[in-house]
Structure formats: C-alpha cells, structure tokens
C-alpha cells in the first residue's frame, strides 16, 4: 500500500480485495453518486469483484480520503478508482466515482494519476456510466476515445405485446437452484461466446448474484429443449423503489437482466418469446416500468426491443486509449 498527499485529500493505492469496512464505504459512495446522477457509477461486475475477491490478484483500488488536520487520510471516502486487469492479454477495465459534494476539485484527475503510477493506462478500458461531460473531458485528456456504447432502453407504457407462447419443441420453466447452475453456465457461455463480459461468467459470479437480495428463482425463466437441455433463458431483475434526498422517490423498475439463446436454437423465435415472457412476469409483479441494457451496435436486438415498445433512455460509454470513436 502507498499514499500520496494533496492539500485537502490523500490518495491511497492498494491491491487485492478491500476489507469489509472499505467495501462498505465504497458501496455507500457509489450509492450517493447514483442518487445524485441517476446512474450507478460502478458496474455490477465490479461490485462482485470487490466483494468476492475472486480476482484479487488482478484488482487495484485507488481511494481518495479527506485529509485530517495532520494531512493523513480521515474517515471520509470521497473518491475511488477500481481497475481490474484482464486474465489474458486483453484490456482490463476501469471505473471511477467521486462523491457529488467533492467534484470539480481535481480528485478524479488525482485518482487517475495515482493509478497510472501502478498500471499503464493504455492497458485499461474505462466505463462512463451516463457519459457525463466531466468524464468525457477526463478521458480525452488522457488520450482515451469512445469505443463502445451500451444503451439503456425503457418500456414505460402499456404497449401491447405479442403472445409469449414458446416455439414448438421448447417448454418454459423456472430456474432450480442446486440443479441448474452448471447447465446454465454452459448455455450462457454458448449463447454469449462473442461477448467478453457475459460469456465469461464463472460459478463464483453466478453464486454471488444468487446471494443478492434481488435474486428470485421464479424470475429466472428457462426454455428447455425436448432433450432436457437449456436452450435459452430470460433472467429478470427487480430494482426496488428508492427515496432519494435529492431527486425524490424512484418507483420500482423491472429489468430484462439477460436474455440468451444457444446457437442451435437461434432463429427459431425463442429469444423473442423469452423476452415477452419475462416482461409479462415483471408486469405480473405490478411493475409498470421495465428497462434493459443493450449494445448500440447489436442492431437485431435493438430492433426487437423497439418493436416491443422500448425507447432509448440513457447510454454508458466505454473509452479506450487511442480508440476509434464509436458510431
């Protein structure tokens, strides 16, 4: 561990999983930023990585603390940068969050500078959730350009949906904990073989999500083929209502968390049927708003969601050093 001092705050760098106290402080910091911005500043996978320690050997955490009277770190965390190196030669990921009350004071720049002393910035791709103007400026200053757009789309009106009947040869059931984990991981890897993040989900990643308060087996829909194998799935998620001191009350929102179809079942209409079935499940819970994430260049998926009534709501942007601007 190392620390560098500024006039008002102290930067500390450490490798490995943070202890429980620091993890709680990072989570609280992320929650404060989300309440202010309307966007979660740290991705779910980053929070899983911090909590489980599965990638501890590839984890670098840079923190900014208000300085105490003697110039050392006080107990108030005001910023954090989390870098996770790739397990192979590919790029790692970087996410940064600064407390809303301490922005525009150089903290983000100091976090990046400290990070750069430990790891080449060129080896990282950085997410900007909501693509705020300050994040775009910081990325540009360090030679980063946008390379990927992840759209958030939302269905907020009672659009008429097509029937959710399964195509011939498939039946719909719910995920069974203790039975389906390995088969689902294999189906997920096959369905997302070209998707570096989703397709690489590990048993630990799945277990961590199943341990979350939001996990409900009845909202994890499985399309089973005649031979009993998993041909597709629609995992839904419910974000509970929240009351923010700055933006008021946020209604509960359902999420099309992940929809996947194995290659052998693609082109059968199974993906569309699973999507509709999941939305109907969320509506049966009394949820009037449903959201999802989709890559902007996935034209087939974007087209399907638009036909179902989804509209673009917000965007997350990934930046890479010397990257080519996303279209």
C-alpha positions as CSV (number, residue, x, y, z in Angstrom):
1,X,0.0,0.0,0.0
2,X,1.1,3.5,-0.7
3,X,-0.2,7.0,-0.2
4,X,0.3,10.5,-1.7
5,X,-0.9,13.7,-0.1
6,X,-2.6,16.8,-1.5
7,X,-3.8,19.9,0.2
8,X,-7.3,18.7,1.0
9,X,-7.3,14.9,0.5
10,X,-5.0,11.9,0.5
11,X,-4.7,9.3,-2.3
12,X,-4.1,5.7,-1.2
13,X,-3.5,2.7,-3.5
14,X,-3.8,-1.0,-2.6
15,X,-4.1,-4.3,-4.4
16,X,-6.4,-7.2,-3.7
17,X,-9.8,-7.4,-2.2
18,X,-10.7,-4.4,0.1
19,X,-11.5,-5.2,3.7
20,X,-15.2,-5.2,4.8
21,X,-15.0,-1.6,6.2
22,X,-13.6,-0.2,2.9
23,X,-16.0,-2.2,0.9
24,X,-18.9,-0.7,2.9
25,X,-17.5,2.8,2.3
26,X,-17.1,2.2,-1.4
27,X,-20.7,0.9,-1.6
28,X,-22.0,3.9,0.3
29,X,-20.0,6.3,-2.0
30,X,-21.5,4.6,-5.1
31,X,-25.0,4.9,-3.7
32,X,-24.5,8.6,-3.1
33,X,-23.3,9.1,-6.6
34,X,-26.2,7.1,-8.0
35,X,-28.8,9.1,-6.1
36,X,-27.2,12.3,-7.4
37,X,-26.7,11.2,-11.0
38,X,-29.4,8.7,-11.6
39,X,-26.7,6.2,-12.9
40,X,-24.9,3.6,-10.9
41,X,-21.2,4.6,-11.2
42,X,-19.8,1.1,-10.6
43,X,-21.0,-1.8,-12.7
44,X,-22.5,-4.9,-11.0
45,X,-19.5,-7.0,-12.1
46,X,-17.1,-4.5,-10.4
47,X,-19.0,-4.7,-7.2
48,X,-19.0,-8.5,-7.4
49,X,-15.2,-8.5,-8.0
50,X,-14.7,-6.2,-5.0
51,X,-16.9,-8.3,-2.7
52,X,-15.9,-11.9,-3.6
53,X,-12.2,-11.4,-4.1
54,X,-12.2,-14.0,-6.9
55,X,-9.9,-11.6,-9.0
56,X,-8.0,-10.3,-6.0
57,X,-4.7,-10.9,-7.8
58,X,-5.9,-8.6,-10.7
59,X,-7.6,-5.9,-8.6
60,X,-6.2,-2.4,-7.9
61,X,-8.1,0.0,-5.8
62,X,-7.2,3.7,-5.6
63,X,-9.0,5.7,-2.9
64,X,-9.3,9.4,-2.1
65,X,-9.9,10.4,1.5
66,X,-10.4,13.8,3.0
67,X,-7.2,14.8,4.8
68,X,-7.3,15.2,8.6
69,X,-5.6,18.0,10.4
70,X,-2.2,16.4,10.1
71,X,-2.6,15.7,6.4
72,X,-3.3,12.0,6.7
73,X,-6.5,10.2,5.5
74,X,-9.6,10.9,7.6
75,X,-12.5,8.5,7.8
76,X,-14.4,10.1,4.9
77,X,-14.0,8.4,1.5
78,X,-14.6,10.9,-1.3
79,X,-13.4,9.1,-4.4
80,X,-12.4,5.7,-5.7
81,X,-11.0,4.2,-8.9
82,X,-11.2,0.4,-9.4
83,X,-9.1,-1.3,-12.1
84,X,-9.4,-5.0,-12.9
85,X,-6.7,-6.4,-15.1
86,X,-7.6,-8.9,-17.8
87,X,-6.8,-12.6,-17.1
88,X,-5.2,-12.8,-20.5
89,X,-3.5,-10.2,-22.7
90,X,-6.7,-8.3,-23.3
91,X,-7.6,-4.9,-21.8
92,X,-8.7,-4.5,-18.2
93,X,-11.5,-2.3,-17.0
94,X,-11.5,0.9,-15.1
95,X,-14.3,2.7,-13.2
96,X,-14.1,5.9,-11.2
97,X,-16.6,7.6,-8.8
98,X,-16.2,10.8,-6.9
99,X,-18.7,11.9,-4.2
100,X,-21.1,14.6,-5.6
101,X,-20.1,17.1,-2.9
102,X,-16.4,17.0,-3.8
103,X,-16.4,17.1,-7.6
104,X,-14.7,19.7,-9.8
105,X,-11.8,19.8,-7.3
106,X,-9.3,17.5,-9.1
107,X,-10.0,14.3,-7.2
108,X,-10.7,12.3,-10.3
109,X,-7.6,13.5,-12.0
110,X,-5.5,12.6,-8.9
111,X,-7.0,9.1,-8.8
112,X,-6.1,8.6,-12.5
113,X,-2.6,9.9,-11.9
114,X,-2.0,7.6,-8.9
115,X,-3.4,4.7,-10.9
116,X,-1.0,5.5,-13.7
117,X,2.0,5.0,-11.4
118,X,0.9,1.5,-10.7
119,X,-0.5,0.3,-14.1
120,X,-0.2,1.6,-17.7
121,X,-3.4,3.4,-18.6
122,X,-3.1,2.1,-22.1
123,X,-3.9,-1.4,-20.7
124,X,-7.4,-0.3,-19.5
125,X,-10.8,0.4,-20.9
126,X,-12.8,2.9,-18.8
127,X,-16.6,2.9,-18.4
128,X,-18.5,6.2,-18.1
129,X,-22.0,5.3,-16.8
130,X,-24.3,8.0,-18.2
131,X,-21.3,9.5,-20.1
132,X,-21.2,12.7,-18.0
133,X,-19.4,15.6,-19.5
134,X,-16.7,15.7,-16.8
135,X,-15.9,12.0,-17.5
136,X,-15.6,12.6,-21.2
137,X,-13.2,15.5,-20.6
138,X,-11.1,13.4,-18.3
139,X,-11.0,10.6,-20.8
140,X,-10.0,12.9,-23.6
141,X,-7.2,14.5,-21.5
142,X,-5.6,11.1,-21.1
143,X,-5.9,10.1,-24.8
144,X,-9.0,7.9,-24.5
145,X,-11.7,7.8,-27.1
146,X,-15.2,6.2,-27.0
147,X,-15.2,2.6,-28.5
148,X,-18.5,1.2,-27.3
149,X,-22.0,2.4,-26.4
150,X,-24.2,0.4,-24.1
151,X,-27.7,1.8,-24.4
152,X,-30.3,1.7,-21.6
153,X,-33.7,1.3,-23.0
154,X,-37.0,1.6,-21.1
155,X,-40.6,0.4,-21.6
156,X,-42.9,2.7,-19.6
157,X,-46.3,2.4,-21.3
158,X,-48.6,-0.5,-21.6
159,X,-47.6,-1.5,-25.0
160,X,-49.4,-4.4,-26.5
161,X,-47.1,-7.4,-26.5
162,X,-47.3,-10.4,-28.9
163,X,-48.2,-13.8,-27.3
164,X,-45.4,-15.3,-25.3
165,X,-46.0,-18.9,-26.4
166,X,-42.9,-21.0,-26.8
167,X,-41.9,-22.2,-30.3
168,X,-42.6,-25.9,-31.0
169,X,-40.1,-28.2,-29.2
170,X,-39.5,-26.0,-26.1
171,X,-41.1,-25.6,-22.8
172,X,-40.9,-22.8,-20.2
173,X,-39.9,-23.4,-16.6
174,X,-38.1,-21.6,-13.8
175,X,-34.5,-22.0,-12.7
176,X,-33.9,-24.5,-10.0
177,X,-31.1,-23.6,-7.5
178,X,-28.9,-26.6,-6.8
179,X,-29.8,-28.2,-10.1
180,X,-29.3,-25.8,-13.0
181,X,-26.1,-23.9,-12.2
182,X,-23.7,-25.9,-14.3
183,X,-26.1,-26.4,-17.2
184,X,-27.0,-22.7,-17.2
185,X,-23.3,-21.6,-17.2
186,X,-22.6,-23.8,-20.2
187,X,-25.7,-22.4,-22.0
188,X,-24.7,-18.9,-21.1
189,X,-21.2,-19.4,-22.4
190,X,-22.5,-20.8,-25.7
191,X,-25.1,-18.0,-26.1
192,X,-22.5,-15.3,-25.5
193,X,-19.4,-16.8,-27.0
194,X,-18.7,-13.5,-28.7
195,X,-19.5,-11.4,-25.6
196,X,-16.4,-11.0,-23.5
197,X,-18.2,-10.0,-20.3
198,X,-21.4,-12.0,-20.2
199,X,-19.9,-15.1,-21.8
200,X,-17.1,-15.3,-19.2
201,X,-19.4,-15.6,-16.2
202,X,-17.9,-18.0,-13.7
203,X,-19.5,-20.2,-11.0
204,X,-18.4,-17.6,-8.5
205,X,-20.1,-14.8,-10.5
206,X,-23.3,-16.7,-10.6
207,X,-23.2,-17.6,-6.9
208,X,-22.6,-14.0,-6.0
209,X,-25.7,-12.9,-7.9
210,X,-27.8,-15.7,-6.4
211,X,-26.8,-14.4,-3.0
212,X,-28.1,-10.9,-3.7
213,X,-31.3,-9.8,-2.1
214,X,-32.9,-9.3,-5.5
215,X,-32.4,-12.8,-6.7
216,X,-35.7,-14.8,-7.2
217,X,-35.7,-18.2,-9.0
218,X,-39.3,-17.5,-10.2
219,X,-38.0,-14.6,-12.2
220,X,-35.2,-16.7,-13.9
221,X,-37.0,-18.2,-16.8
222,X,-35.6,-21.3,-18.6
223,X,-36.5,-22.6,-22.1
224,X,-35.9,-26.3,-22.1
225,X,-35.5,-28.4,-25.2
226,X,-37.1,-31.8,-25.7
227,X,-33.9,-33.5,-24.6
228,X,-33.9,-31.6,-21.3
229,X,-31.1,-29.2,-22.2
230,X,-31.2,-25.5,-21.6
231,X,-31.9,-23.8,-25.0
232,X,-32.4,-20.3,-23.8
233,X,-33.2,-18.2,-20.8
234,X,-34.5,-14.8,-19.6
235,X,-33.2,-13.7,-16.2
236,X,-35.2,-10.8,-14.9
237,X,-34.4,-8.5,-12.0
238,X,-36.4,-6.1,-9.9
239,X,-34.9,-2.8,-8.7
240,X,-36.9,-1.8,-5.6
241,X,-38.4,1.6,-5.1
242,X,-36.0,4.1,-3.5
243,X,-36.4,7.5,-1.9
244,X,-33.6,9.9,-2.8
245,X,-33.0,13.1,-0.8
246,X,-32.0,14.9,-4.0
247,X,-34.3,13.5,-6.7
248,X,-37.3,12.3,-4.7
249,X,-38.9,8.8,-4.9
250,X,-37.9,6.4,-7.6
251,X,-40.5,3.8,-8.5
252,X,-39.6,0.1,-8.6
253,X,-38.3,-0.9,-12.0
254,X,-38.1,-4.3,-13.6
255,X,-35.1,-5.3,-15.7
256,X,-34.6,-7.5,-18.7
257,X,-31.4,-8.6,-17.0
258,X,-30.1,-11.1,-19.6
259,X,-31.7,-13.0,-22.4
260,X,-29.7,-15.7,-24.2
261,X,-30.3,-18.4,-26.7
262,X,-27.8,-21.2,-27.5
263,X,-26.6,-21.3,-31.2
264,X,-28.7,-24.4,-32.0
265,X,-31.9,-22.6,-31.1
266,X,-31.2,-19.3,-32.6
267,X,-33.5,-18.2,-35.5
268,X,-36.5,-20.1,-34.0
269,X,-38.2,-17.1,-32.4
270,X,-37.2,-18.4,-29.0
271,X,-35.4,-15.1,-28.0
272,X,-38.5,-13.0,-28.8
273,X,-40.8,-15.4,-26.9
274,X,-38.5,-15.4,-23.8
275,X,-38.2,-11.6,-23.9
276,X,-42.0,-11.3,-23.9
277,X,-42.4,-14.0,-21.2
278,X,-40.0,-12.1,-18.9
279,X,-41.7,-8.8,-19.4
280,X,-45.1,-10.4,-18.6
281,X,-43.6,-11.9,-15.5
282,X,-42.4,-8.4,-14.4
283,X,-45.8,-6.9,-15.1
284,X,-47.4,-9.6,-13.1
285,X,-45.4,-8.2,-10.2
286,X,-47.1,-4.9,-10.6
287,X,-44.1,-3.2,-12.3
288,X,-45.1,-0.6,-14.9
289,X,-41.6,0.3,-16.0
290,X,-39.1,-2.2,-17.5
291,X,-35.5,-1.4,-18.6
292,X,-32.6,-3.2,-20.2
293,X,-29.1,-2.8,-21.4
294,X,-28.1,-3.5,-25.0
295,X,-25.0,-2.8,-27.1
296,X,-25.9,0.0,-29.6
297,X,-24.3,-2.0,-32.5
298,X,-26.5,-5.0,-31.8
299,X,-29.0,-4.0,-34.4
300,X,-31.1,-7.1,-34.2
301,X,-31.6,-6.8,-30.5
302,X,-32.2,-3.0,-30.7
303,X,-34.8,-3.6,-33.5
304,X,-36.6,-6.3,-31.4
305,X,-36.8,-4.1,-28.3
306,X,-38.0,-1.1,-30.3
307,X,-40.8,-3.3,-31.8
308,X,-41.8,-4.2,-28.3
309,X,-42.1,-0.6,-27.3
310,X,-38.7,0.2,-25.7
311,X,-37.1,3.6,-26.3
312,X,-33.6,4.7,-25.6
313,X,-33.3,6.2,-22.2
314,X,-29.6,6.7,-21.4
315,X,-26.2,5.5,-22.5
316,X,-23.0,4.1,-20.9
317,X,-19.8,4.7,-22.9
318,X,-16.6,2.7,-22.8
319,X,-13.4,4.6,-23.5
320,X,-10.1,3.1,-24.7
321,X,-6.7,4.6,-25.1
322,X,-6.2,5.7,-28.7
323,X,-9.5,4.0,-29.6
324,X,-11.7,4.7,-32.6
325,X,-14.8,6.7,-31.8
326,X,-18.0,4.7,-31.5
327,X,-20.6,5.3,-34.1
